[in-house]
Amino acid sequence: MPLGDPSDIEIQNLRIAVHTDNGVLKPIAAIREAVSAAAQILSDAGLSVEEACPRGLEQSHSLYADLYAADGRAWVQRLLAKAGTTEAHPWLASRISGAKVPSVAEFTELLEEIDRCRSELLAFMEKYDVILCPVNALPALPHDTWMEEFRRGAFSYTAAYNLTGWPGAVVRGGTSPEGLPIGVQVIARPWREDVALAVVQYLEKALGGWQRPPL
């Protein structure tokens, strides 16, 4: 597929679907407000912006997690071996030892469910060029807490599009009450990296982009 140039995209012609809750875990208020503010900026620029959330997003998190562990995390063990790691972190070691390897029938059923989810998302994108949504349900997390939040679904906002392989980009959209950066995620159709980059470039200029935090 050819790689398009973001500068050739006329963003005023784009159709945007925006959601602040994917049905897995509702983001904090500051994140929802940042996404809504970005949507308003695009609407003011003349883009067609509609509140809409694809069906199937609520299932994508569990599908991604099941696929991640479908080989009993043998792929993780190969990575550790290639890196020369002889002793894994206790948490990782417990995940490897406790992994349940599905049967061939269960694995092929999982692949069928993933294909169904991808098909539903692709059908949704027949009406839209871009999905605007949170990056995460939470701002940056303290050390040793991220996996708990992963299991709750905080990371499902990016995992869904890891599952599809669609292009996505993230731009700073605000600041949390704790002073942490909040991102806004832009997802485009397959092979349309140029569209995603054009939208985040516009948002970055409108929102001020990266800002050095007070030290």
N, C-alpha and C positions, 0 to 999 in steps of 0.2 A: 504494500500500500504506500502511496506517496505521502510524504510528510508535509503537511500544509503549513503555510506561514501565518502566524497569528495576526500580523499586520494587515492581512487581506480580509479578515473577518469584519463584517459590518454588524456589530453587536446589536444594533437597534432592531435587526430582523430576527433575533433569536427568541425562542420560546422557553421560558424558565418555569420549572416546577420546584416549589420550595416547601420544605417541611422542617419542623423543629423537634419532632418526636417520631422515632421509627417504630414504636411499639414494643421495643425491647427494654430500653431504660430511658426515662425522660431526663434530658439534660437539666442542669441548674439554670436558674432564671437568667443569669448574665449571659450564658451561651445562647439561649433561645432569643434573647433580645438582640444579640450581635448578629445572628442570622437574619432576623426580621429587619434589622436596620440595613443590612446589605441588600436584602430583597427590595426594600424601599428605594435605595439608591438606583438599582437597575430599573425599577418601574419608572422612576423620575426621568431616567435617560431614554425612555421610550420603548423599553423591552416589554414583551408580554409576560407578565408574572402571575402565576396561578398557584394557590396553595393546593398541593397534591402530593401524596406519598405512595410509592409503588406497593402493590400487593406482593407479599413474599418476603419483605424485609424482616419481618418479625421471626421468620424461620431461618434466615441466612446465617445468623450467629451460630446456632446449633449445628447447622450443616458444615460451616467452616471449621468449627471445633472438632467435629467427627472426622472430617477429611484430614485435618492436621494430625490426628492420632491413628489413622486407619491402618498403618503398618506397624503398630505397636511402638511407634517412635524410633523405628530402626534408622530412619534418616537422620535423627538427632544423634544417635550413637555413631553413625558414619562421620558426621561433622566433627564430633568430639575426637574421634580417632585421627582424622585428617589434621586437626589442630594440635595433636599430640597431648590432648588432655586425658590424664589417667584417673582423675577424681572429679566427679561432677558435684555441683552444688547440691546439698541435701534435698532441696525442694525438687530440682530437676531429676535427681536420682530416684526419688519416690514416684515421680510422674512416669519415668521410664519403666520401673519395676511394676507399677500398678496399671500399665496400659493394657486394655482389652483388645485383642486382635479379632476383628470380625471375620466371619466365614466369607467365602467367595460370594455366596448368595447375598449376604448382608452388604458386602462392599459394592456389588453391582447395583443393589437397590439404592444405596447411598448416591452413587453416580447418577442414577435415574432422577432422584430427588433434586440433585444439584442442577441437572439439565432442565428440569421443570422450573426451578426457581429462576435460572438464567433466562428461560423463554418468557416467563411472566414479566421480568424486568425489561427485556427487549421489546415486548409488546407495549409496555408502558411508554417507552421512549419514542414510539411512533408519533406521539402528540407533542413531544418536547425535544429540545436540543440540549438542554442542560438541567441537571438537578443541583439545587443549592440546599445545603444541609449542614449540620454540625460536623465537626471532626471527631468529637468525643463527647460523652455525656458529662465529663468533668474537665477542669483545668489540670495542669501538671500535678502528678501524684507524688507523695513522699516515698522515699526508698522503702522497699519491702512490702509495698501495698498494691502494686499494679496487678498482680495475678488475681487477687481477690476481686478487684473491679472488673478484670477481664471476664471472669466467670459470671459476674452480674450482668455483663453486656455493655459496659461503658465503651468498649472499643468496637462495638458492632457497626458503628457508623463508617468505619473504613473497611472492616472485614467483609462487608457485603460486596464491596467493589473489588476487593482482592479475589473474591469468589468469581466475579464476572470477568475480571481482567480489563475492565474499562479504564480509560485515562482519567486521572483526577489531579487536581492541584489545590493547594491550601494557601490562604492569605490571612494575615492578621486582621481580625475584625473587631477587637476590643480588648478589654482588660478585666480580669476577675476582681472581686472585692479584695482578694489577697495580693493584688498587684501582678498576677500571672497573665501571660498573653493568652488570648482566646482566638482560635482559628475559625475560619469559615471555609467549608469544602465545596469545590465546584467539580462535578462529575459530568463528562460529556459522553456522547455516543462512541461505540467502538471505532478506533482509528482516528478520532477527532481531537487529538492533543491540541491542535491549533485553536479549536474553539474554547477548550478549558483554559488555555494560557491567555487567550484574548480577554476572557471574562475576568480572570483574576488580576490581569494587568490593569484593567479599568477600575476594579475595586481597590487595588492597592493605591492607585493615584487618588481615588475619592476618599479613602479611609486614612491615608497618611502612611501606610506601610509600617515597616519595622520602626519601633521607637525604643531608644535606650532607656532601660528602667533606672529609677533613682537608686543610687548605691549609698 
